[in-house]
Amino acid sequence: MQIDHVTGQPVIPAERLTLRPLQRSDAGLLELYSGDERVARSTTSIPHPLPPGAAEACIDRALSPKRREDVWAMDGTRTGLGELVGVIALERMEGAEAQSEIGYWVAPALWNTGLASEAVGALLAANPHGAATIFASVFQDNPVSARVLTNAGFEYLGDAEAWSVARGAPVATWTYLKRLE
């Protein structure tokens, strides 16, 4: 597996995508897609409207040697889909060895094309954090993302709540877990 020399993250091949670390040239597409209210409202952390410099700040965090989260661009260049069609990330869980949390989003024009499932499957297979357990949560008004997780073998743990920056409110979530050992 190829390793990115800047971040030390693996570059992970999938059928139609290459999962590669974010790079500065991703700022424009990252701003375009994460600035879409539909994308922002499906995440806990993306504000809407997206403030100036937010995409660049996201890339700076992703490139920081002190990061706790590894972020990959879903790059569909080799199959003609585009240089950045979504983002997928693994965050090391604080105080929990061998546990990570996965999160992802796909550009709205490519929703319901299987790209999220492909990216999640490739990242789980590569398991770059060497995690024994991976957690995930999705907003309950996003059943498609829940289906991505259950189709990847995640088990439903229960209901919870998470703050959505874009919505400015707590939102009901479904929480999932996948054991990799």
Protein Blocks (a to p, Z undefined) as FASTA:
>chain_A
ZZdfklopacdddfkbccddddfklmmmmmmmmmpmklmmmpmklccdddehklmmmmmm
mmpmkbcbdcddddfklnonajblcdcdddddehiahiacddddddfklgonlmmmmmmm
mmmmnomnopabdcddddfklmklmmmmmmnopacfbdcddddfklopacddddddddfZ
Z
